[in-house]
């Protein structure tokens, strides 16, 4: 580990990031639990040495602790965990804060210097690949095999994402819902024009033409028939739902070669993808999409345009809080325009009549135990305890009557200032689950809908649409070195190609797109494809 720090950090960053890393959690609070939560997990070895063990656990510090809540290292829930897990097992929990917006850099420093906590996690696959390549992670195969609660909750499918070269190097968190993009359309505009919600790509195009020509909202030059959202950090990913409907003839090998296993490399070389981008180029030329889509980097202009009633249809993340939460975009739209209403649509059909769209893998963050840790057994015991249904439910929802009440059979958060003091960062503590877990996909969708009063059905339908015909990216059983090396550069280049191609003059479209592809291949795209193809062939053998 310590012999290879240059692969993980720059020396100039280390001095800055090392300061103020570790902060211990306080003693348990007698008033911190009214739950009957199980205090130990069956199957995991207990600490019977008589000597207390200190288990260090990473926790995100988002800088959002309410007044009086205490720091992320010493608060209601760190004390609750100490009382319900630590004390019965003779383990002292010590929570190590890592700023969310610096998590990769900070983690790299901790790993490179040998100071990493016993439990760490990240969403960044390139970081994980580097740790595996440098032999920085503990092999958890045997320990996970003896953690029955963890195995039952995650299941073989989720756990398989943490297996590299036949060894369980990470424990992936379970993603309770895998949806990403969904599409929305103004129902009141459809009603004015006597139109139905489009169900095919051609119907969608015809509807956008009708919006442009007839302007049912009477917004004049501000009209945007179709827009992309940057709510997910990049508005250029939203129209992939439309573009992917043009993809065809993909073999299994094509999937492995052209589709990114960690979402860092857009899929420009899939057969038919260029046709989808050309479709967007045509819409741009006809004034059917936002002419300034490439300038909206944070989604604020998009939100303003939707709230002011300028947008006829758009693609964005399904069930997004910025749209549906009380006082947000859709509420503002209703205040601005009487009768304005968005409904869900799923019109982008391929040659088989399906509506393919990329969805998340069934995992969230990867939980890891550094090879330098002397407490791997205790770390797995902690995760196995957390995987018990009553423990996980309490960590995710709090104590009934104090943090939530039951409504429609699901917990509804109590939002008093007192409740917020003791319930604000629980999603960062319940690290084995990405999203709240209620036992099934249908229940998880139902629970998500109830988060948005007045938009429950819309939220649920956008999730169902986002999951329909969804596909995950193919996964290799070992890191793709060229993808680690070139991934960021290729992602930036692909975004440039897409933007330039969409706004290109029609007679220049093919030249701009094809030239961009050639440049993309030269700066690493070809190396990634070649290595993926070789890895696929090796896996098939």
VEXDREN-2710 file (C-alpha; in Angstrom, 1 decimal):
% VEXDREN-2710
k/r/px/py/pz
1/UNK/0.0/0.0/0.0
2/UNK/2.5/2.6/1.2
3/UNK/5.0/1.8/-1.5
4/UNK/2.8/3.0/-4.3
5/UNK/1.2/6.3/-3.3
6/UNK/1.9/8.1/-6.6
7/UNK/-0.8/6.2/-8.4
8/UNK/-3.4/7.5/-6.1
9/UNK/-2.4/11.1/-5.1
10/UNK/-0.2/14.0/-6.0
11/UNK/2.2/14.9/-3.3
12/UNK/1.0/18.5/-3.3
13/UNK/-2.5/17.4/-2.5
14/UNK/-1.5/15.2/0.4
15/UNK/-0.4/17.9/2.8
16/UNK/-3.7/19.8/2.3
17/UNK/-6.0/16.8/2.6
18/UNK/-4.3/15.1/5.6
19/UNK/-5.2/17.8/8.1
20/UNK/-8.1/17.2/10.4
21/UNK/-9.0/13.8/9.1
22/UNK/-9.9/11.7/12.2
23/UNK/-12.5/12.5/14.8
24/UNK/-13.7/10.0/17.4
25/UNK/-17.3/9.3/18.2
26/UNK/-18.5/10.1/21.7
27/UNK/-19.9/7.9/24.4
28/UNK/-23.3/6.3/24.1
29/UNK/-26.4/8.2/25.2
30/UNK/-28.9/6.5/27.5
31/UNK/-31.8/8.3/25.8
32/UNK/-30.7/7.5/22.2
33/UNK/-32.7/4.4/21.7
34/UNK/-36.3/3.4/22.3
35/UNK/-36.0/0.6/19.7
36/UNK/-36.0/-3.1/20.3
37/UNK/-33.5/-3.6/17.5
38/UNK/-31.4/-6.7/17.6
39/UNK/-27.9/-6.1/19.1
40/UNK/-25.9/-8.8/17.4
41/UNK/-26.0/-10.8/14.2
42/UNK/-25.9/-14.5/13.9
43/UNK/-23.1/-16.2/12.1
44/UNK/-20.4/-13.5/12.5
45/UNK/-17.7/-14.2/15.0
46/UNK/-17.9/-12.1/18.2
47/UNK/-15.0/-10.4/19.9
48/UNK/-14.3/-12.7/22.8
49/UNK/-10.8/-11.6/23.6
50/UNK/-11.9/-9.4/26.5
51/UNK/-10.1/-6.5/24.9
52/UNK/-12.1/-3.8/23.4
53/UNK/-11.5/-3.3/19.6
54/UNK/-11.8/0.1/17.9
55/UNK/-13.5/-0.1/14.6
56/UNK/-13.1/2.9/12.3
57/UNK/-15.9/3.7/9.8
58/UNK/-15.9/6.3/7.1
59/UNK/-18.9/8.7/7.0
60/UNK/-19.6/11.5/4.5
61/UNK/-19.5/15.0/5.9
62/UNK/-21.8/17.1/3.8
63/UNK/-21.6/20.1/6.1
64/UNK/-25.4/20.1/6.5
65/UNK/-25.8/19.2/10.2
66/UNK/-28.8/21.2/11.7
67/UNK/-28.1/23.4/14.7
68/UNK/-27.8/21.3/17.8
69/UNK/-27.4/18.0/15.9
70/UNK/-23.8/17.4/16.7
71/UNK/-21.1/16.5/14.2
72/UNK/-21.3/13.5/11.9
73/UNK/-18.8/11.8/14.2
74/UNK/-20.8/12.2/17.4
75/UNK/-24.5/12.4/17.3
76/UNK/-27.8/10.6/18.0
77/UNK/-27.1/7.8/15.5
78/UNK/-23.4/7.2/16.1
79/UNK/-24.4/6.8/19.8
80/UNK/-27.3/4.6/18.9
81/UNK/-25.0/2.3/16.9
82/UNK/-22.5/2.3/19.7
83/UNK/-25.2/1.2/22.2
84/UNK/-26.9/-1.4/20.0
85/UNK/-24.0/-2.8/18.2
86/UNK/-20.7/-1.7/19.7
87/UNK/-21.3/-2.2/23.4
88/UNK/-22.8/-5.8/23.1
89/UNK/-19.8/-6.8/20.9
90/UNK/-17.0/-5.1/22.9
91/UNK/-16.3/-2.8/19.9
92/UNK/-15.8/0.9/20.0
93/UNK/-17.0/2.7/16.9
94/UNK/-15.0/5.6/15.6
95/UNK/-16.5/7.5/12.7
96/UNK/-14.0/9.2/10.3
97/UNK/-15.4/12.2/8.4
98/UNK/-14.7/12.6/4.7
99/UNK/-16.1/15.7/2.9
100/UNK/-18.6/14.5/0.2
101/UNK/-17.2/16.9/-2.4
102/UNK/-13.7/15.7/-1.8
103/UNK/-14.3/12.0/-1.1
104/UNK/-12.1/10.5/-3.8
105/UNK/-9.1/12.7/-3.1
106/UNK/-9.4/12.3/0.7
107/UNK/-9.9/8.6/0.4
108/UNK/-6.8/8.3/-1.8
109/UNK/-4.7/10.2/0.8
110/UNK/-5.9/7.9/3.6
111/UNK/-5.3/4.8/1.6
112/UNK/-1.9/5.8/0.3
113/UNK/-0.6/6.8/3.8
114/UNK/-2.1/3.6/5.5
115/UNK/-4.4/5.7/7.7
116/UNK/-7.7/4.6/6.0
117/UNK/-10.6/3.5/8.3
118/UNK/-11.5/-0.1/8.5
119/UNK/-14.6/0.5/6.4
120/UNK/-14.4/2.9/3.5
121/UNK/-16.6/3.3/0.4
122/UNK/-16.8/5.1/-2.9
123/UNK/-18.9/5.3/-6.1
124/UNK/-15.9/5.9/-8.3
125/UNK/-15.0/2.7/-10.2
126/UNK/-11.6/3.9/-11.4
127/UNK/-10.6/4.5/-7.8
128/UNK/-11.7/0.9/-7.0
129/UNK/-9.8/-0.5/-9.9
130/UNK/-6.7/1.3/-8.9
131/UNK/-6.9/-0.1/-5.3
132/UNK/-7.4/-3.6/-6.7
133/UNK/-4.5/-3.3/-9.1
134/UNK/-2.2/-2.1/-6.3
135/UNK/-3.2/-4.9/-4.0
136/UNK/-4.7/-2.4/-1.5
137/UNK/-8.0/-4.2/-0.6
138/UNK/-8.6/-7.1/1.7
139/UNK/-10.0/-10.3/0.2
140/UNK/-13.5/-10.6/1.8
141/UNK/-14.6/-13.9/0.2
142/UNK/-14.5/-16.0/3.3
143/UNK/-15.7/-13.4/5.7
144/UNK/-18.8/-12.5/3.5
145/UNK/-19.5/-16.2/3.3
146/UNK/-19.9/-16.3/7.0
147/UNK/-22.2/-13.2/7.2
148/UNK/-25.7/-14.6/6.6
149/UNK/-27.7/-11.4/7.0
150/UNK/-25.5/-9.5/4.6
151/UNK/-25.6/-12.4/2.0
152/UNK/-29.4/-12.6/2.3
153/UNK/-30.0/-8.9/2.0
154/UNK/-27.6/-8.2/-0.9
155/UNK/-28.0/-11.5/-2.7
156/UNK/-25.6/-13.1/-5.2
157/UNK/-26.5/-10.6/-8.0
158/UNK/-25.5/-7.6/-6.0
159/UNK/-22.5/-9.2/-4.4
160/UNK/-21.2/-10.4/-7.8
161/UNK/-20.5/-6.7/-8.7
162/UNK/-17.8/-6.8/-6.0
163/UNK/-16.0/-9.8/-7.3
164/UNK/-12.9/-9.2/-9.3
165/UNK/-10.7/-12.0/-10.7
166/UNK/-12.6/-14.4/-8.6
167/UNK/-12.3/-12.6/-5.2
168/UNK/-14.8/-10.6/-3.2
169/UNK/-12.9/-7.3/-2.9
170/UNK/-15.8/-5.0/-2.3
171/UNK/-19.3/-5.2/-0.9
172/UNK/-21.6/-3.3/-3.2
173/UNK/-24.5/-1.5/-1.6
174/UNK/-27.9/-2.6/-2.9
175/UNK/-29.7/0.0/-5.1
176/UNK/-33.3/-0.3/-4.2
177/UNK/-34.6/1.3/-7.4
178/UNK/-32.5/1.4/-10.6
179/UNK/-34.4/4.0/-12.6
180/UNK/-32.7/7.0/-14.2
181/UNK/-34.3/9.0/-17.1
182/UNK/-38.0/9.5/-17.8
183/UNK/-39.9/11.9/-20.0
184/UNK/-42.7/14.4/-19.3
185/UNK/-45.2/16.3/-21.4
186/UNK/-47.7/19.1/-20.9
187/UNK/-51.2/17.5/-20.7
188/UNK/-53.0/20.8/-20.9
189/UNK/-51.2/21.6/-24.2
190/UNK/-52.2/18.2/-25.6
191/UNK/-55.8/18.7/-24.5
192/UNK/-55.9/22.1/-26.2
193/UNK/-54.8/20.5/-29.5
194/UNK/-56.9/17.4/-29.1
195/UNK/-53.8/15.2/-29.0
196/UNK/-53.0/12.1/-27.0
197/UNK/-49.8/11.3/-25.1
198/UNK/-47.4/10.1/-27.9
199/UNK/-46.4/6.5/-27.8
200/UNK/-43.9/6.3/-30.6
201/UNK/-40.9/8.3/-31.7
202/UNK/-42.8/9.5/-34.8
203/UNK/-45.8/10.6/-32.7
204/UNK/-43.5/12.4/-30.4
205/UNK/-41.9/14.3/-33.3
206/UNK/-45.3/15.2/-34.8
207/UNK/-46.5/16.4/-31.4
208/UNK/-43.4/18.6/-31.0
209/UNK/-44.1/20.0/-34.5
210/UNK/-47.7/20.8/-33.4
211/UNK/-46.5/22.5/-30.2
212/UNK/-44.1/24.6/-32.3
213/UNK/-46.6/25.6/-35.0
214/UNK/-49.7/26.1/-32.8
215/UNK/-48.2/27.3/-29.6
216/UNK/-50.9/26.1/-27.3
217/UNK/-49.4/27.9/-24.3
218/UNK/-49.2/31.2/-26.1
219/UNK/-45.7/31.8/-25.0
220/UNK/-44.4/33.1/-28.4
221/UNK/-40.6/33.2/-28.9
222/UNK/-39.9/31.7/-25.5
223/UNK/-41.5/28.4/-26.6
224/UNK/-39.3/25.3/-26.2
225/UNK/-41.2/22.2/-27.5
226/UNK/-38.6/19.7/-26.1
227/UNK/-35.9/20.3/-23.6
228/UNK/-33.1/18.3/-21.8
229/UNK/-32.5/18.5/-18.1
230/UNK/-29.2/19.0/-16.3
231/UNK/-30.7/17.9/-13.0
232/UNK/-28.4/14.9/-13.1
233/UNK/-25.2/17.0/-13.6
234/UNK/-25.1/16.8/-17.4
235/UNK/-28.0/17.7/-19.7
236/UNK/-26.4/15.9/-22.6
237/UNK/-27.1/12.5/-21.1
238/UNK/-30.9/13.1/-20.9
239/UNK/-31.6/12.7/-24.7
240/UNK/-29.8/9.4/-24.7
241/UNK/-33.3/7.9/-24.1
242/UNK/-34.3/9.2/-27.5
243/UNK/-31.0/8.4/-29.2
244/UNK/-31.0/4.8/-27.9
245/UNK/-34.3/4.2/-29.7
246/UNK/-32.3/4.3/-33.0
247/UNK/-29.8/1.7/-31.9
248/UNK/-30.2/-1.6/-33.6
249/UNK/-28.4/-4.8/-34.4
250/UNK/-26.3/-5.0/-31.2
251/UNK/-24.7/-8.4/-30.7
252/UNK/-23.6/-9.6/-27.3
253/UNK/-20.0/-8.7/-28.2
254/UNK/-21.0/-5.2/-29.3
255/UNK/-22.6/-4.6/-25.9
256/UNK/-19.3/-5.4/-24.2
257/UNK/-17.2/-3.4/-26.7
258/UNK/-19.3/-0.3/-27.1
259/UNK/-21.3/0.1/-23.9
260/UNK/-19.5/1.5/-20.8
261/UNK/-19.3/-0.7/-17.8
262/UNK/-19.0/2.3/-15.4
263/UNK/-20.8/5.0/-17.3
264/UNK/-17.6/7.0/-17.9
265/UNK/-17.6/6.6/-21.7
266/UNK/-20.6/7.5/-23.8
267/UNK/-21.6/5.0/-26.5
268/UNK/-21.0/6.9/-29.7
269/UNK/-20.0/3.8/-31.7
270/UNK/-23.1/1.7/-31.1
271/UNK/-24.8/0.8/-34.5
272/UNK/-27.6/3.4/-35.1
273/UNK/-26.4/5.9/-32.6
274/UNK/-25.4/8.4/-35.2
275/UNK/-28.9/8.2/-36.6
276/UNK/-30.3/9.2/-33.2
277/UNK/-28.0/12.2/-33.0
278/UNK/-29.0/13.2/-36.5
279/UNK/-32.6/13.1/-35.4
280/UNK/-31.7/15.6/-32.6
281/UNK/-29.9/17.7/-35.2
282/UNK/-33.0/17.8/-37.3
283/UNK/-35.1/18.8/-34.3
284/UNK/-32.6/21.6/-33.5
285/UNK/-32.7/22.9/-37.1
286/UNK/-36.5/23.0/-36.9
287/UNK/-36.6/24.8/-33.6
288/UNK/-38.0/21.9/-31.7
289/UNK/-35.4/21.7/-28.9
290/UNK/-33.9/24.4/-26.7
291/UNK/-31.3/26.3/-28.8
292/UNK/-29.3/27.0/-25.6
293/UNK/-29.3/23.5/-24.2
294/UNK/-25.5/23.3/-24.1
295/UNK/-25.2/26.4/-22.0
296/UNK/-27.3/25.2/-19.0
297/UNK/-24.7/23.5/-16.9
298/UNK/-26.5/23.2/-13.6
299/UNK/-30.2/22.9/-14.7
300/UNK/-31.2/26.2/-13.2
301/UNK/-32.3/27.7/-16.6
302/UNK/-34.2/24.5/-17.4
303/UNK/-36.0/24.7/-14.1
304/UNK/-36.9/28.3/-14.7
305/UNK/-38.2/27.6/-18.2
306/UNK/-40.4/24.7/-17.0
307/UNK/-41.7/26.7/-14.0
308/UNK/-42.6/29.6/-16.3
309/UNK/-44.5/27.4/-18.7
310/UNK/-42.2/27.6/-21.7
311/UNK/-41.5/23.8/-22.1
312/UNK/-43.8/21.4/-23.8
313/UNK/-41.9/18.2/-23.0
314/UNK/-38.6/17.2/-21.5
315/UNK/-36.5/14.3/-20.4
316/UNK/-35.1/14.3/-16.9
317/UNK/-34.5/12.0/-13.9
318/UNK/-37.7/10.3/-12.9
319/UNK/-39.4/11.3/-9.6
320/UNK/-37.0/14.2/-9.1
321/UNK/-37.3/16.3/-5.9
322/UNK/-36.3/19.5/-7.7
323/UNK/-39.5/19.0/-9.8
324/UNK/-42.0/17.4/-7.4
325/UNK/-41.1/18.3/-3.9
326/UNK/-43.4/20.9/-2.2
327/UNK/-42.6/24.5/-3.3
328/UNK/-40.4/23.3/-6.2
329/UNK/-40.8/23.6/-10.0
330/UNK/-44.2/21.9/-10.6
331/UNK/-45.8/23.8/-7.7
332/UNK/-44.4/27.1/-9.1
333/UNK/-45.7/26.2/-12.6
334/UNK/-49.2/25.7/-11.2
335/UNK/-49.0/29.1/-9.4
336/UNK/-47.8/30.8/-12.6
337/UNK/-50.3/29.1/-15.0
338/UNK/-53.7/27.9/-14.0
339/UNK/-54.4/24.4/-15.3
340/UNK/-50.7/23.6/-16.2
341/UNK/-50.0/20.0/-15.8
342/UNK/-47.2/17.5/-16.8
343/UNK/-47.9/13.8/-17.3
344/UNK/-45.5/11.0/-17.9
345/UNK/-44.7/9.7/-21.4
346/UNK/-42.5/6.9/-22.8
347/UNK/-42.6/7.3/-26.6
348/UNK/-39.1/6.6/-27.9
349/UNK/-39.6/3.2/-29.6
350/UNK/-37.0/1.1/-31.4
351/UNK/-37.6/-1.2/-34.4
352/UNK/-39.0/-3.8/-32.0
353/UNK/-41.5/-1.4/-30.4
354/UNK/-39.5/-1.3/-27.2
355/UNK/-38.4/1.8/-25.3
356/UNK/-34.8/0.9/-24.3
357/UNK/-33.1/3.1/-21.8
358/UNK/-30.0/2.7/-19.6
359/UNK/-30.7/2.1/-15.9
360/UNK/-28.4/2.0/-13.0
361/UNK/-26.7/-1.2/-12.0
362/UNK/-28.4/-2.9/-9.0
363/UNK/-25.7/-1.4/-6.8
364/UNK/-24.7/1.9/-5.2
365/UNK/-21.4/2.6/-3.5
366/UNK/-18.7/-0.1/-3.1
367/UNK/-17.8/-0.7/0.5
368/UNK/-14.2/-1.8/1.0
369/UNK/-11.9/-2.9/3.8
370/UNK/-8.3/-1.8/3.2
371/UNK/-5.7/-4.5/3.3
372/UNK/-4.0/-2.5/6.1
373/UNK/-7.0/-3.0/8.4
374/UNK/-6.5/-5.4/11.4
375/UNK/-10.3/-5.6/12.0
376/UNK/-11.8/-7.0/8.9
377/UNK/-13.8/-9.5/10.9
378/UNK/-15.3/-6.8/13.0
379/UNK/-16.0/-4.7/10.0
380/UNK/-18.0/-7.5/8.3
381/UNK/-19.8/-8.2/11.6
382/UNK/-20.9/-4.6/11.7
383/UNK/-22.3/-4.7/8.1
384/UNK/-23.9/-8.1/8.9
385/UNK/-25.7/-6.5/11.9
386/UNK/-26.8/-3.6/9.7
387/UNK/-28.3/-6.0/7.2
388/UNK/-30.9/-7.2/9.6
389/UNK/-34.3/-5.9/8.5
390/UNK/-35.2/-4.2/11.8
391/UNK/-31.8/-2.6/12.1
392/UNK/-31.8/-1.3/8.5
393/UNK/-35.4/0.0/8.8
394/UNK/-34.5/1.9/12.0
395/UNK/-31.3/3.4/10.5
396/UNK/-33.2/4.5/7.4
397/UNK/-36.4/5.8/9.0
398/UNK/-35.7/6.5/12.7
399/UNK/-37.8/5.8/15.7
400/UNK/-41.6/5.8/15.2
401/UNK/-43.2/8.8/16.9
402/UNK/-39.9/10.6/17.2
403/UNK/-38.8/10.6/13.5
404/UNK/-41.8/9.3/11.6
405/UNK/-45.4/8.3/11.7
406/UNK/-47.0/5.6/9.6
407/UNK/-49.2/6.7/6.7
408/UNK/-50.5/4.4/4.0
409/UNK/-48.4/1.7/5.6
410/UNK/-45.1/3.7/5.0
411/UNK/-43.1/5.9/7.3
412/UNK/-43.8/9.6/6.9
413/UNK/-41.0/11.9/8.2
414/UNK/-41.7/14.2/11.1
415/UNK/-40.2/17.5/10.0
416/UNK/-40.1/19.4/13.3
417/UNK/-36.8/21.1/14.2
418/UNK/-36.4/18.7/17.1
419/UNK/-36.8/15.7/14.7
420/UNK/-34.3/17.1/12.2
421/UNK/-31.7/17.5/15.0
422/UNK/-31.6/13.7/15.3
423/UNK/-32.3/12.6/11.7
424/UNK/-30.5/14.2/8.9
425/UNK/-27.6/12.0/7.5
426/UNK/-29.0/8.5/8.0
427/UNK/-28.6/7.6/4.3
428/UNK/-24.9/8.0/4.8
429/UNK/-24.9/5.8/7.8
430/UNK/-27.0/2.9/6.4
431/UNK/-24.3/2.3/3.8
432/UNK/-25.4/-1.2/2.7
433/UNK/-28.4/0.3/0.9
434/UNK/-28.7/2.9/-1.7
435/UNK/-32.3/4.1/-1.2
436/UNK/-34.9/3.1/1.3
437/UNK/-35.7/-0.6/1.4
438/UNK/-39.3/-1.7/1.9
439/UNK/-39.0/-5.3/0.7
440/UNK/-39.9/-5.2/-3.1
441/UNK/-39.6/-3.0/-6.1
442/UNK/-43.4/-2.3/-6.1
443/UNK/-43.3/-1.2/-2.4
444/UNK/-40.2/0.9/-3.0
445/UNK/-41.9/2.6/-5.9
446/UNK/-45.0/3.2/-3.8
447/UNK/-43.0/4.6/-1.0
448/UNK/-41.2/7.0/-3.3
449/UNK/-44.5/8.3/-4.7
450/UNK/-45.7/9.2/-1.2
451/UNK/-42.7/11.5/-0.9
452/UNK/-44.3/14.0/-3.3
453/UNK/-47.8/15.0/-2.2
454/UNK/-50.0/16.0/-5.1
455/UNK/-47.7/14.2/-7.6
456/UNK/-47.8/10.7/-6.2
457/UNK/-49.1/9.1/-9.4
458/UNK/-46.9/11.1/-11.7
459/UNK/-43.8/10.1/-9.6
460/UNK/-44.7/6.5/-9.7
461/UNK/-45.4/6.4/-13.4
462/UNK/-42.2/8.2/-14.3
463/UNK/-40.3/5.5/-12.3
464/UNK/-42.1/2.7/-14.0
465/UNK/-41.5/4.3/-17.4
466/UNK/-37.8/4.7/-16.5
467/UNK/-37.5/1.0/-15.6
468/UNK/-39.5/-0.3/-18.6
469/UNK/-37.1/-2.0/-21.1
470/UNK/-34.2/-0.8/-19.0
471/UNK/-30.8/-2.3/-19.5
472/UNK/-27.6/-2.3/-17.4
473/UNK/-24.1/-2.0/-18.7
474/UNK/-22.1/-5.2/-19.2
475/UNK/-19.6/-6.0/-16.6
476/UNK/-16.1/-7.3/-17.0
477/UNK/-14.5/-9.5/-14.3
478/UNK/-11.4/-7.3/-14.1
479/UNK/-10.5/-3.7/-14.6
480/UNK/-10.1/-2.3/-18.1
481/UNK/-6.8/-0.5/-17.8
482/UNK/-7.3/1.8/-20.8
483/UNK/-10.7/2.9/-19.5
484/UNK/-9.0/3.9/-16.2
485/UNK/-6.3/5.8/-18.2
486/UNK/-8.5/7.5/-20.8
487/UNK/-12.0/7.5/-19.3
488/UNK/-12.3/11.2/-18.3
489/UNK/-10.7/12.5/-21.5
490/UNK/-13.0/10.3/-23.6
491/UNK/-16.1/11.4/-21.7
492/UNK/-15.3/15.1/-22.3
493/UNK/-14.5/14.5/-25.9
494/UNK/-17.7/12.6/-26.5
495/UNK/-19.7/15.4/-24.9
496/UNK/-18.0/17.9/-27.3
497/UNK/-18.8/15.7/-30.3
498/UNK/-22.5/15.4/-29.3
499/UNK/-23.0/19.1/-28.8
500/UNK/-21.2/20.1/-32.0
501/UNK/-23.1/17.4/-34.0
502/UNK/-26.5/18.4/-32.6
503/UNK/-26.0/22.1/-33.5
504/UNK/-24.2/21.5/-36.8
505/UNK/-25.6/22.7/-40.1
506/UNK/-27.3/19.8/-41.9
507/UNK/-24.8/19.6/-44.7
508/UNK/-21.9/19.5/-42.1
509/UNK/-23.4/17.0/-39.7
510/UNK/-21.7/13.9/-41.0
511/UNK/-18.3/15.5/-41.4
512/UNK/-18.4/16.9/-37.8
513/UNK/-19.6/13.6/-36.3
514/UNK/-17.3/11.4/-38.2
515/UNK/-14.2/13.6/-37.7
516/UNK/-15.0/13.7/-34.0
517/UNK/-15.2/9.9/-33.9
518/UNK/-11.8/9.6/-35.5
519/UNK/-10.3/12.0/-32.9
520/UNK/-12.1/10.1/-30.2
521/UNK/-10.5/6.8/-31.3
522/UNK/-7.1/8.3/-31.5
523/UNK/-7.1/9.7/-28.0
524/UNK/-7.9/6.4/-26.4
525/UNK/-11.2/5.2/-27.7
526/UNK/-9.6/2.6/-29.9
527/UNK/-7.5/1.3/-27.1
528/UNK/-10.6/0.9/-24.9
529/UNK/-12.4/-1.0/-27.6
530/UNK/-9.5/-3.3/-28.3
531/UNK/-9.0/-4.1/-24.7
532/UNK/-12.7/-4.7/-24.1
533/UNK/-12.9/-7.0/-27.1
534/UNK/-10.0/-9.0/-25.9
535/UNK/-11.5/-9.2/-22.4
536/UNK/-14.8/-10.3/-23.8
537/UNK/-13.2/-13.1/-25.8
538/UNK/-11.2/-14.2/-22.8
539/UNK/-14.4/-14.3/-20.7
540/UNK/-16.2/-16.4/-23.3
541/UNK/-13.3/-18.9/-23.3
END
